[in-house]
Amino acid sequence: MPRRRAGRGEASLYPRAARRRSPARRDARRAAGAGAPFVTPALRLKNLSVSYGATPVTHGVDIKVAEGESFALVGESGSGKSTILKAVAGLAPHWTGAIEAFGTPRGHGIDPGFARVCQMVFQDPYGSLHPRKTVDAALGEVLAIHRLGDRDGRIARTLEAVGLEPGFRFRFPHQLSGGQRQRVAIARALIPEPKLLLLDEPTSALDVSVQAGVLNLLKRLRRERGLTYLLVTHNLPVVSFLCDRLAVMRHGRIVETADVSLLRQGALREPYSRELLRSGERTVERQELEADP
Ligand SMILES: Nc1ncnc2c1ncn2[C@@H]1O[C@H](COP(=O)(O)OP(=O)(O)OP(=O)(O)O)[C@@H](O)[C@H]1O
């Protein structure tokens, strides 16, 4: 059984998790791999079974995502990918098993400590932003929930980080384009300075012409902030661009977990994964995506 690092007691976990690690240390942790002993994963799902009422949706899902890693869930529609994200975010409260971020388990209800380190970005920026709240109000609300000060400074810095000019601060959602709205949604997730982002099809509701810009932004933010991503997508080029590993889901179960290099080589092991690969959508033009630095 993997041993836990000394001093990673439950009470002190969130302050430790929120501390920025040096890139060298992060690379070393990544090189150690998600399954290596002594390394507490950023996210651990153990035997996770989620249901809606009496209907079971996922069955015994096990996932470990290392700190700084980007991990994708792919698979056919209805296989339970978004349900896993919802359970981690506290939006699907009927589950068994365990959900841990940086070694600390979350409960089934509202968990403000967990929300501080783990935030979610939804697929549809039109639905996820309140139509009567300005960008300033949407971001300020998150700061108030987490009792974070320096409201003006944090909002200004976060808008800059997502590539929005200061003038966007007092606009309403209907005064923004789809891509700008999704940048606001990303800003809202980023503003409490989480370490782990749950990304549910973050670009699929956007026009193809703006998808690449948002994907490039997510890639840069991860690099600059040492973020960990758990991403749901149907778009395999997005997985290839943004992720290190992927899990293929079918009927609520993981059928294969693989390094993204196998996806790129077309060398996934399971017949179902290969079928998915053959039918993979290609909706983002590769040339629009930035190369790795
Ligand atoms: N709030 C809900 N209440 C009841 N059933 C739900 C709810 N949300 C999702 N489901 C059902 O759970 C199953 C899994 O849905 P989920 O959204 O997790 O799949 P998915 O793999 O993310 O699909 P897609 O790729 O189409 O988004 C589906 O059968 C869906 O109808």
The ligand as an SDF file (V2000), in Angstrom:
LIG
                    3D

 31 33  0  0  0  0  0  0  0  0999 V2000
  -28.9130   15.1590  -13.0520 N   0  0  0  0  0  0  0  0  0  0  0  0
  -29.1550   13.9480  -13.5920 C   0  0  0  0  0  0  0  0  0  0  0  0
  -30.2120   13.2110  -13.1790 N   0  0  0  0  0  0  0  0  0  0  0  0
  -30.4580   11.9900  -13.6930 C   0  0  0  0  0  0  0  0  0  0  0  0
  -29.6850   11.3930  -14.6280 N   0  0  0  0  0  0  0  0  0  0  0  0
  -28.6290   12.0800  -15.0780 C   0  0  0  0  0  0  0  0  0  0  0  0
  -28.3040   13.3910  -14.5900 C   0  0  0  0  0  0  0  0  0  0  0  0
  -27.1850   13.8310  -15.2130 N   0  0  0  0  0  0  0  0  0  0  0  0
  -26.8330   12.8380  -16.0620 C   0  0  0  0  0  0  0  0  0  0  0  0
  -27.6840   11.7900  -15.9840 N   0  0  0  0  0  0  0  0  0  0  0  0
  -27.6040   10.5160  -16.7290 C   0  0  0  0  0  0  0  0  0  0  0  0
  -26.4000    9.8950  -16.3470 O   0  0  0  0  0  0  0  0  0  0  0  0
  -25.8000    9.2400  -17.4660 C   0  0  0  0  0  0  0  0  0  0  0  0
  -24.3700    9.7480  -17.6210 C   0  0  0  0  0  0  0  0  0  0  0  0
  -24.4280   11.1310  -17.9700 O   0  0  0  0  0  0  0  0  0  0  0  0
  -23.0940   11.9950  -18.1200 P   0  0  0  0  0  0  0  0  0  0  0  0
  -23.5200   13.3740  -18.4180 O   0  0  0  0  0  0  0  0  0  0  0  0
  -22.2130   11.7630  -16.9630 O   0  0  0  0  0  0  0  0  0  0  0  0
  -22.4460   11.2980  -19.3860 O   0  0  0  0  0  0  0  0  0  0  0  0
  -21.2480   11.8080  -20.2850 P   0  0  0  0  0  0  0  0  0  0  0  0
  -20.3660   10.6340  -20.5240 O   0  0  0  0  0  0  0  0  0  0  0  0
  -20.6130   13.0110  -19.6940 O   0  0  0  0  0  0  0  0  0  0  0  0
  -22.0480   12.1720  -21.5960 O   0  0  0  0  0  0  0  0  0  0  0  0
  -21.7940   13.3280  -22.6770 P   0  0  0  0  0  0  0  0  0  0  0  0
  -20.4830   12.9980  -23.3010 O   0  0  0  0  0  0  0  0  0  0  0  0
  -22.9320   13.2080  -23.6150 O   0  0  0  0  0  0  0  0  0  0  0  0
  -21.7820   14.6350  -21.9400 O   0  0  0  0  0  0  0  0  0  0  0  0
  -26.6920    9.5270  -18.6650 C   0  0  0  0  0  0  0  0  0  0  0  0
  -27.5210    8.4170  -18.8610 O   0  0  0  0  0  0  0  0  0  0  0  0
  -27.4990   10.7330  -18.2290 C   0  0  0  0  0  0  0  0  0  0  0  0
  -28.7670   10.7320  -18.8280 O   0  0  0  0  0  0  0  0  0  0  0  0
  1  2  1  0
  2  3  1  0
  2  7  2  0
  3  4  2  0
  4  5  1  0
  5  6  2  0
  6  7  1  0
  6 10  1  0
  7  8  1  0
  8  9  2  0
  9 10  1  0
 10 11  1  0
 11 12  1  0
 11 30  1  0
 12 13  1  0
 13 14  1  0
 13 28  1  0
 14 15  1  0
 15 16  1  0
 16 17  2  0
 16 18  1  0
 16 19  1  0
 19 20  1  0
 20 21  2  0
 20 22  1  0
 20 23  1  0
 23 24  1  0
 24 25  2  0
 24 26  1  0
 24 27  1  0
 28 29  1  0
 28 30  1  0
 30 31  1  0
M  END
$$$$
